[in-house]
């Protein structure tokens, strides 16, 4: 799933990546910006998800000792 809207900085980043290929139109830049936004949202959600081993958010601390068996 891809975001339908995005932060303006996602669009800026998309255009930076696409500037080497002038054949890519503005609609493709909007699509890439939506993808970037979605990946950021997914990453943030993952960081707040609880560790299956200890229950603490995955983005906090070292979970290398959280062993699941």
LOVO-91691 format. One record per residue: x, y, z of N, C-alpha, C in turn; residue number from 0. Coordinates in Angstrom, 1 decimal, always signed. Atoms other than C-alpha are relative to their C-alpha. Example, Ala and Ser with C-alpha at 12.3 -4.5 7.8 and 13.67 -1.06 7.14 Angstrom:
<vexmar><n_east>+0.9</n_east><n_north>-1.2</n_north><n_up>+0.0</n_up><ca_east>+12.3</ca_east><ca_north>-4.5</ca_north><ca_up>+7.8</ca_up><c_east>+0.9</c_east><c_north>+1.2</c_north><c_up>+0.0</c_up><n>0</n></vexmar>
<vexmar><n_east>-0.9</n_east><n_north>-1.1</n_north><n_up>+0.0</n_up><ca_east>+13.7</ca_east><ca_north>-1.1</ca_north><ca_up>+7.1</ca_up><c_east>-0.8</c_east><c_north>+1.1</c_north><c_up>+0.8</c_up><n>1</n></vexmar>
END
This chain:
<vexmar><n_east>+0.8</n_east><n_north>-1.2</n_north><n_up>+0.0</n_up><ca_east>+0.0</ca_east><ca_north>+0.0</ca_north><ca_up>+0.0</ca_up><c_east>+0.9</c_east><c_north>+1.2</c_north><c_up>+0.0</c_up><n>0</n></vexmar>
<vexmar><n_east>-0.8</n_east><n_north>-1.3</n_north><n_up>+0.1</n_up><ca_east>+1.2</ca_east><ca_north>+3.5</ca_north><ca_up>-0.8</ca_up><c_east>-0.8</c_east><c_north>+1.1</c_north><c_up>+0.6</c_up><n>1</n></vexmar>
<vexmar><n_east>+0.6</n_east><n_north>-1.2</n_north><n_up>-0.5</n_up><ca_east>+0.4</ca_east><ca_north>+6.8</ca_north><ca_up>+0.9</ca_up><c_east>-0.6</c_east><c_north>+0.7</c_north><c_up>-1.1</c_up><n>2</n></vexmar>
<vexmar><n_east>+0.7</n_east><n_north>-0.8</n_north><n_up>+1.0</n_up><ca_east>-2.0</ca_east><ca_north>+9.0</ca_north><ca_up>-1.0</ca_up><c_east>+0.5</c_east><c_north>+1.5</c_north><c_up>+0.0</c_up><n>3</n></vexmar>
<vexmar><n_east>-0.6</n_east><n_north>-1.3</n_north><n_up>-0.1</n_up><ca_east>-0.4</ca_east><ca_north>+12.2</ca_north><ca_up>+0.3</ca_up><c_east>+1.4</c_east><c_north>-0.1</c_north><c_up>+0.6</c_up><n>4</n></vexmar>
<vexmar><n_east>-1.4</n_east><n_north>+0.1</n_north><n_up>-0.5</n_up><ca_east>+3.1</ca_east><ca_north>+13.1</ca_north><ca_up>+1.4</ca_up><c_east>+0.4</c_east><c_north>+1.4</c_north><c_up>+0.5</c_up><n>5</n></vexmar>
<vexmar><n_east>-0.7</n_east><n_north>-1.2</n_north><n_up>-0.4</n_up><ca_east>+5.2</ca_east><ca_north>+15.7</ca_north><ca_up>+3.1</ca_up><c_east>+0.8</c_east><c_north>+0.6</c_north><c_up>-1.1</c_up><n>6</n></vexmar>
<vexmar><n_east>-0.7</n_east><n_north>-0.6</n_north><n_up>+1.1</n_up><ca_east>+6.7</ca_east><ca_north>+18.2</ca_north><ca_up>+0.8</ca_up><c_east>+1.5</c_east><c_north>-0.4</c_north><c_up>-0.2</c_up><n>7</n></vexmar>
<vexmar><n_east>-1.4</n_east><n_north>+0.4</n_north><n_up>+0.0</n_up><ca_east>+10.2</ca_east><ca_north>+17.0</ca_north><ca_up>+1.7</ca_up><c_east>+0.1</c_east><c_north>-1.3</c_north><c_up>-0.7</c_up><n>8</n></vexmar>
<vexmar><n_east>+0.0</n_east><n_north>+1.2</n_north><n_up>+0.8</n_up><ca_east>+9.3</ca_east><ca_north>+13.6</ca_north><ca_up>+0.3</ca_up><c_east>+0.0</c_east><c_north>+0.3</c_north><c_up>-1.5</c_up><n>9</n></vexmar>
<vexmar><n_east>+0.0</n_east><n_north>-0.3</n_north><n_up>+1.4</n_up><ca_east>+8.6</ca_east><ca_north>+15.2</ca_north><ca_up>-3.0</ca_up><c_east>+1.4</c_east><c_north>+0.6</c_north><c_up>-0.4</c_up><n>10</n></vexmar>
<vexmar><n_east>-1.4</n_east><n_north>-0.6</n_north><n_up>+0.3</n_up><ca_east>+11.9</ca_east><ca_north>+17.2</ca_north><ca_up>-2.8</ca_up><c_east>+1.0</c_east><c_north>-1.2</c_north><c_up>-0.2</c_up><n>11</n></vexmar>
<vexmar><n_east>-1.0</n_east><n_north>+1.1</n_north><n_up>+0.1</n_up><ca_east>+13.8</ca_east><ca_north>+13.9</ca_north><ca_up>-2.2</ca_up><c_east>-0.3</c_east><c_north>-0.8</c_north><c_up>-1.3</c_up><n>12</n></vexmar>
<vexmar><n_east>+0.4</n_east><n_north>+0.7</n_north><n_up>+1.3</n_up><ca_east>+11.9</ca_east><ca_north>+12.2</ca_north><ca_up>-5.1</ca_up><c_east>+0.6</c_east><c_north>+0.7</c_north><c_up>-1.2</c_up><n>13</n></vexmar>
<vexmar><n_east>-0.5</n_east><n_north>-0.8</n_north><n_up>+1.2</n_up><ca_east>+12.9</ca_east><ca_north>+15.0</ca_north><ca_up>-7.5</ca_up><c_east>+1.5</c_east><c_north>-0.1</c_north><c_up>+0.0</c_up><n>14</n></vexmar>
<vexmar><n_east>-1.4</n_east><n_north>+0.1</n_north><n_up>+0.0</n_up><ca_east>+16.5</ca_east><ca_north>+14.8</ca_north><ca_up>-6.4</ca_up><c_east>+0.4</c_east><c_north>-1.3</c_north><c_up>-0.6</c_up><n>15</n></vexmar>
<vexmar><n_east>-0.3</n_east><n_north>+1.3</n_north><n_up>+0.6</n_up><ca_east>+16.6</ca_east><ca_north>+11.1</ca_north><ca_up>-7.2</ca_up><c_east>-0.3</c_east><c_north>-0.1</c_north><c_up>-1.4</c_up><n>16</n></vexmar>
<vexmar><n_east>+0.5</n_east><n_north>+0.1</n_north><n_up>+1.4</n_up><ca_east>+14.8</ca_east><ca_north>+11.6</ca_north><ca_up>-10.5</ca_up><c_east>+0.6</c_east><c_north>+1.0</c_north><c_up>-0.9</c_up><n>17</n></vexmar>
<vexmar><n_east>-0.5</n_east><n_north>-1.1</n_north><n_up>+0.8</n_up><ca_east>+16.7</ca_east><ca_north>+14.7</ca_north><ca_up>-11.7</ca_up><c_east>+1.0</c_east><c_north>-0.5</c_north><c_up>-1.1</c_up><n>18</n></vexmar>
<vexmar><n_east>-1.0</n_east><n_north>+0.5</n_north><n_up>+1.0</n_up><ca_east>+19.3</ca_east><ca_north>+12.6</ca_north><ca_up>-13.6</ca_up><c_east>-0.7</c_east><c_north>-0.6</c_north><c_up>-1.2</c_up><n>19</n></vexmar>
<vexmar><n_east>+0.8</n_east><n_north>+0.5</n_north><n_up>+1.1</n_up><ca_east>+16.5</ca_east><ca_north>+11.3</ca_north><ca_up>-15.8</ca_up><c_east>-1.1</c_east><c_north>+0.9</c_north><c_up>-0.4</c_up><n>20</n></vexmar>
<vexmar><n_east>+1.1</n_east><n_north>-1.0</n_north><n_up>+0.4</n_up><ca_east>+14.6</ca_east><ca_north>+14.2</ca_north><ca_up>-17.5</ca_up><c_east>-1.2</c_east><c_north>-0.6</c_north><c_up>-0.7</c_up><n>21</n></vexmar>
<vexmar><n_east>+1.2</n_east><n_north>+0.6</n_north><n_up>+0.7</n_up><ca_east>+12.3</ca_east><ca_north>+11.8</ca_north><ca_up>-19.3</ca_up><c_east>-1.1</c_east><c_north>-0.4</c_north><c_up>+1.0</c_up><n>22</n></vexmar>
<vexmar><n_east>+1.0</n_east><n_north>+0.3</n_north><n_up>-1.0</n_up><ca_east>+10.5</ca_east><ca_north>+11.0</ca_north><ca_up>-16.0</ca_up><c_east>-0.8</c_east><c_north>+1.2</c_north><c_up>+0.3</c_up><n>23</n></vexmar>
<vexmar><n_east>+0.9</n_east><n_north>-1.1</n_north><n_up>-0.1</n_up><ca_east>+7.5</ca_east><ca_north>+13.2</ca_north><ca_up>-15.7</ca_up><c_east>-0.4</c_east><c_north>+0.2</c_north><c_up>+1.5</c_up><n>24</n></vexmar>
<vexmar><n_east>+0.4</n_east><n_north>-0.4</n_north><n_up>-1.4</n_up><ca_east>+6.0</ca_east><ca_north>+14.9</ca_north><ca_up>-12.6</ca_up><c_east>-0.9</c_east><c_north>-1.0</c_north><c_up>+0.7</c_up><n>25</n></vexmar>
<vexmar><n_east>+0.8</n_east><n_north>+1.0</n_north><n_up>-0.6</n_up><ca_east>+3.5</ca_east><ca_north>+12.2</ca_north><ca_up>-12.1</ca_up><c_east>+0.8</c_east><c_north>-1.1</c_north><c_up>+0.7</c_up><n>26</n></vexmar>
<vexmar><n_east>-0.9</n_east><n_north>+1.0</n_north><n_up>-0.5</n_up><ca_east>+6.3</ca_east><ca_north>+9.7</ca_north><ca_up>-11.5</ca_up><c_east>+0.6</c_east><c_north>+0.5</c_north><c_up>+1.3</c_up><n>27</n></vexmar>
<vexmar><n_east>-0.6</n_east><n_north>-0.6</n_north><n_up>-1.2</n_up><ca_east>+7.8</ca_east><ca_north>+12.1</ca_north><ca_up>-9.0</ca_up><c_east>-1.0</c_east><c_north>+0.0</c_north><c_up>+1.2</c_up><n>28</n></vexmar>
<vexmar><n_east>+1.0</n_east><n_north>+0.1</n_north><n_up>-1.0</n_up><ca_east>+4.5</ca_east><ca_north>+12.2</ca_north><ca_up>-7.1</ca_up><c_east>-0.2</c_east><c_north>-1.4</c_north><c_up>+0.5</c_up><n>29</n></vexmar>
<vexmar><n_east>+0.1</n_east><n_north>+1.4</n_north><n_up>-0.4</n_up><ca_east>+4.3</ca_east><ca_north>+8.4</ca_north><ca_up>-7.1</ca_up><c_east>+1.1</c_east><c_north>-0.3</c_north><c_up>+0.9</c_up><n>30</n></vexmar>
<vexmar><n_east>-1.1</n_east><n_north>+0.3</n_north><n_up>-0.8</n_up><ca_east>+7.8</ca_east><ca_north>+8.2</ca_north><ca_up>-5.7</ca_up><c_east>-0.1</c_east><c_north>+0.6</c_north><c_up>+1.4</c_up><n>31</n></vexmar>
<vexmar><n_east>+0.2</n_east><n_north>-0.7</n_north><n_up>-1.2</n_up><ca_east>+7.0</ca_east><ca_north>+10.8</ca_north><ca_up>-3.1</ca_up><c_east>-0.9</c_east><c_north>-0.7</c_north><c_up>+0.9</c_up><n>32</n></vexmar>
<vexmar><n_east>+1.0</n_east><n_north>+0.8</n_north><n_up>-0.7</n_up><ca_east>+4.0</ca_east><ca_north>+8.7</ca_north><ca_up>-2.0</ca_up><c_east>+0.7</c_east><c_north>-1.2</c_north><c_up>+0.6</c_up><n>33</n></vexmar>
<vexmar><n_east>-0.7</n_east><n_north>+1.2</n_north><n_up>-0.5</n_up><ca_east>+6.2</ca_east><ca_north>+5.6</ca_north><ca_up>-1.7</ca_up><c_east>+1.0</c_east><c_north>+0.3</c_north><c_up>+1.1</c_up><n>34</n></vexmar>
<vexmar><n_east>-0.9</n_east><n_north>-0.5</n_north><n_up>-1.0</n_up><ca_east>+8.8</ca_east><ca_north>+7.5</ca_north><ca_up>+0.3</ca_up><c_east>-0.8</c_east><c_north>+0.2</c_north><c_up>+1.3</c_up><n>35</n></vexmar>
<vexmar><n_east>+0.8</n_east><n_north>-0.3</n_north><n_up>-1.2</n_up><ca_east>+6.1</ca_east><ca_north>+8.8</ca_north><ca_up>+2.7</ca_up><c_east>-0.5</c_east><c_north>-1.3</c_north><c_up>+0.6</c_up><n>36</n></vexmar>
<vexmar><n_east>+0.5</n_east><n_north>+1.2</n_north><n_up>-0.6</n_up><ca_east>+4.7</ca_east><ca_north>+5.3</ca_north><ca_up>+3.1</ca_up><c_east>+1.1</c_east><c_north>-0.8</c_north><c_up>+0.7</c_up><n>37</n></vexmar>
<vexmar><n_east>-1.1</n_east><n_north>+0.7</n_north><n_up>-0.7</n_up><ca_east>+8.1</ca_east><ca_north>+3.7</ca_north><ca_up>+3.9</ca_up><c_east>+0.3</c_east><c_north>+0.7</c_north><c_up>+1.3</c_up><n>38</n></vexmar>
<vexmar><n_east>-0.3</n_east><n_north>-0.7</n_north><n_up>-1.2</n_up><ca_east>+8.7</ca_east><ca_north>+6.4</ca_north><ca_up>+6.5</ca_up><c_east>-1.1</c_east><c_north>-0.3</c_north><c_up>+1.1</c_up><n>39</n></vexmar>
<vexmar><n_east>+1.1</n_east><n_north>+0.3</n_north><n_up>-0.9</n_up><ca_east>+5.3</ca_east><ca_north>+5.8</ca_north><ca_up>+8.1</ca_up><c_east>+0.1</c_east><c_north>-1.5</c_north><c_up>+0.5</c_up><n>40</n></vexmar>
<vexmar><n_east>-0.2</n_east><n_north>+1.4</n_north><n_up>-0.4</n_up><ca_east>+5.9</ca_east><ca_north>+2.0</ca_north><ca_up>+8.1</ca_up><c_east>+1.2</c_east><c_north>-0.1</c_north><c_up>+1.0</c_up><n>41</n></vexmar>
<vexmar><n_east>-1.1</n_east><n_north>+0.1</n_north><n_up>-0.9</n_up><ca_east>+9.3</ca_east><ca_north>+2.5</ca_north><ca_up>+9.7</ca_up><c_east>-0.3</c_east><c_north>+0.5</c_north><c_up>+1.4</c_up><n>42</n></vexmar>
<vexmar><n_east>+0.4</n_east><n_north>-0.5</n_north><n_up>-1.3</n_up><ca_east>+7.9</ca_east><ca_north>+4.7</ca_north><ca_up>+12.4</ca_up><c_east>-0.9</c_east><c_north>-0.9</c_north><c_up>+0.8</c_up><n>43</n></vexmar>
<vexmar><n_east>+0.9</n_east><n_north>+1.0</n_north><n_up>-0.6</n_up><ca_east>+5.1</ca_east><ca_north>+2.2</ca_north><ca_up>+13.1</ca_up><c_east>+0.8</c_east><c_north>-1.2</c_north><c_up>+0.6</c_up><n>44</n></vexmar>
<vexmar><n_east>-0.8</n_east><n_north>+1.1</n_north><n_up>-0.5</n_up><ca_east>+7.7</ca_east><ca_north>-0.6</ca_north><ca_up>+13.4</ca_up><c_east>+0.8</c_east><c_north>+0.4</c_north><c_up>+1.3</c_up><n>45</n></vexmar>
<vexmar><n_east>-0.8</n_east><n_north>-0.4</n_north><n_up>-1.1</n_up><ca_east>+9.8</ca_east><ca_north>+1.4</ca_north><ca_up>+15.8</ca_up><c_east>-0.8</c_east><c_north>+0.1</c_north><c_up>+1.3</c_up><n>46</n></vexmar>
<vexmar><n_east>+0.9</n_east><n_north>-0.1</n_north><n_up>-1.2</n_up><ca_east>+6.8</ca_east><ca_north>+1.8</ca_north><ca_up>+18.2</ca_up><c_east>-0.6</c_east><c_north>-1.4</c_north><c_up>+0.3</c_up><n>47</n></vexmar>
<vexmar><n_east>+0.6</n_east><n_north>+1.4</n_north><n_up>-0.3</n_up><ca_east>+5.8</ca_east><ca_north>-1.9</ca_north><ca_up>+17.9</ca_up><c_east>+0.7</c_east><c_north>-0.6</c_north><c_up>+1.2</c_up><n>48</n></vexmar>
<vexmar><n_east>-0.6</n_east><n_north>+0.7</n_north><n_up>-1.1</n_up><ca_east>+6.4</ca_east><ca_north>-4.0</ca_north><ca_up>+21.0</ca_up><c_east>+0.8</c_east><c_north>-1.2</c_north><c_up>-0.4</c_up><n>49</n></vexmar>
<vexmar><n_east>-0.9</n_east><n_north>+1.2</n_north><n_up>+0.2</n_up><ca_east>+9.2</ca_east><ca_north>-6.5</ca_north><ca_up>+21.0</ca_up><c_east>-0.8</c_east><c_north>-1.2</c_north><c_up>+0.5</c_up><n>50</n></vexmar>
<vexmar><n_east>+0.6</n_east><n_north>+1.2</n_north><n_up>-0.4</n_up><ca_east>+7.8</ca_east><ca_north>-10.0</ca_north><ca_up>+21.2</ca_up><c_east>+0.6</c_east><c_north>-0.7</c_north><c_up>+1.2</c_up><n>51</n></vexmar>
<vexmar><n_east>-0.7</n_east><n_north>+0.6</n_north><n_up>-1.2</n_up><ca_east>+10.4</ca_east><ca_north>-10.9</ca_north><ca_up>+23.8</ca_up><c_east>-0.2</c_east><c_north>+0.7</c_north><c_up>+1.3</c_up><n>52</n></vexmar>
<vexmar><n_east>+0.1</n_east><n_north>-0.7</n_north><n_up>-1.3</n_up><ca_east>+10.2</ca_east><ca_north>-8.1</ca_north><ca_up>+26.3</ca_up><c_east>-1.1</c_east><c_north>+1.0</c_north><c_up>+0.1</c_up><n>53</n></vexmar>
<vexmar><n_east>+1.2</n_east><n_north>-0.9</n_north><n_up>+0.0</n_up><ca_east>+7.3</ca_east><ca_north>-5.9</ca_north><ca_up>+25.2</ca_up><c_east>+0.4</c_east><c_north>+1.5</c_north><c_up>-0.1</c_up><n>54</n></vexmar>
<vexmar><n_east>-0.5</n_east><n_north>-1.4</n_north><n_up>+0.2</n_up><ca_east>+9.4</ca_east><ca_north>-2.7</ca_north><ca_up>+25.0</ca_up><c_east>-0.1</c_east><c_north>+0.4</c_north><c_up>-1.5</c_up><n>55</n></vexmar>
<vexmar><n_east>+0.0</n_east><n_north>-0.4</n_north><n_up>+1.4</n_up><ca_east>+9.1</ca_east><ca_north>-0.7</ca_north><ca_up>+21.8</ca_up><c_east>+1.3</c_east><c_north>-0.4</c_north><c_up>-0.7</c_up><n>56</n></vexmar>
<vexmar><n_east>-1.2</n_east><n_north>+0.4</n_north><n_up>+0.7</n_up><ca_east>+11.5</ca_east><ca_north>-2.0</ca_north><ca_up>+19.1</ca_up><c_east>+1.0</c_east><c_north>+1.1</c_north><c_up>-0.3</c_up><n>57</n></vexmar>
<vexmar><n_east>-0.9</n_east><n_north>-1.1</n_north><n_up>+0.3</n_up><ca_east>+13.0</ca_east><ca_north>+1.4</ca_north><ca_up>+18.5</ca_up><c_east>+0.8</c_east><c_north>+0.5</c_north><c_up>+1.2</c_up><n>58</n></vexmar>
<vexmar><n_east>-0.7</n_east><n_north>-0.4</n_north><n_up>-1.2</n_up><ca_east>+14.2</ca_east><ca_north>+1.7</ca_north><ca_up>+22.1</ca_up><c_east>+0.8</c_east><c_north>-1.1</c_north><c_up>+0.5</c_up><n>59</n></vexmar>
<vexmar><n_east>-0.8</n_east><n_north>+0.9</n_north><n_up>-0.6</n_up><ca_east>+17.1</ca_east><ca_north>-0.1</ca_north><ca_up>+23.5</ca_up><c_east>+0.5</c_east><c_north>-1.1</c_north><c_up>-1.0</c_up><n>60</n></vexmar>
<vexmar><n_east>-0.6</n_east><n_north>+1.1</n_north><n_up>+0.7</n_up><ca_east>+19.0</ca_east><ca_north>-3.2</ca_north><ca_up>+22.4</ca_up><c_east>-0.8</c_east><c_north>-1.3</c_north><c_up>+0.3</c_up><n>61</n></vexmar>
<vexmar><n_east>+0.9</n_east><n_north>+1.2</n_north><n_up>-0.1</n_up><ca_east>+16.8</ca_east><ca_north>-6.3</ca_north><ca_up>+21.8</ca_up><c_east>+0.8</c_east><c_north>-1.3</c_north><c_up>-0.3</c_up><n>62</n></vexmar>
<vexmar><n_east>-0.8</n_east><n_north>+1.2</n_north><n_up>+0.4</n_up><ca_east>+19.7</ca_east><ca_north>-8.7</ca_north><ca_up>+21.0</ca_up><c_east>-0.2</c_east><c_north>-1.1</c_north><c_up>+1.1</c_up><n>63</n></vexmar>
<vexmar><n_east>+0.2</n_east><n_north>+1.0</n_north><n_up>-1.0</n_up><ca_east>+19.0</ca_east><ca_north>-10.5</ca_north><ca_up>+24.3</ca_up><c_east>-1.4</c_east><c_north>-0.5</c_north><c_up>+0.2</c_up><n>64</n></vexmar>
<vexmar><n_east>+1.4</n_east><n_north>+0.4</n_north><n_up>-0.1</n_up><ca_east>+15.3</ca_east><ca_north>-10.9</ca_north><ca_up>+23.7</ca_up><c_east>-0.1</c_east><c_north>-1.3</c_north><c_up>-0.9</c_up><n>65</n></vexmar>
<vexmar><n_east>+0.0</n_east><n_north>+1.3</n_north><n_up>+0.7</n_up><ca_east>+15.3</ca_east><ca_north>-14.6</ca_north><ca_up>+22.7</ca_up><c_east>-1.4</c_east><c_north>-0.6</c_north><c_up>+0.1</c_up><n>66</n></vexmar>
<vexmar><n_east>+1.4</n_east><n_north>+0.6</n_north><n_up>+0.0</n_up><ca_east>+12.0</ca_east><ca_north>-16.2</ca_north><ca_up>+21.6</ca_up><c_east>+0.2</c_east><c_north>-1.5</c_north><c_up>-0.4</c_up><n>67</n></vexmar>
<vexmar><n_east>+0.0</n_east><n_north>+1.5</n_north><n_up>+0.3</n_up><ca_east>+11.6</ca_east><ca_north>-20.0</ca_north><ca_up>+21.8</ca_up><c_east>-1.3</c_east><c_north>-0.6</c_north><c_up>+0.3</c_up><n>68</n></vexmar>
END
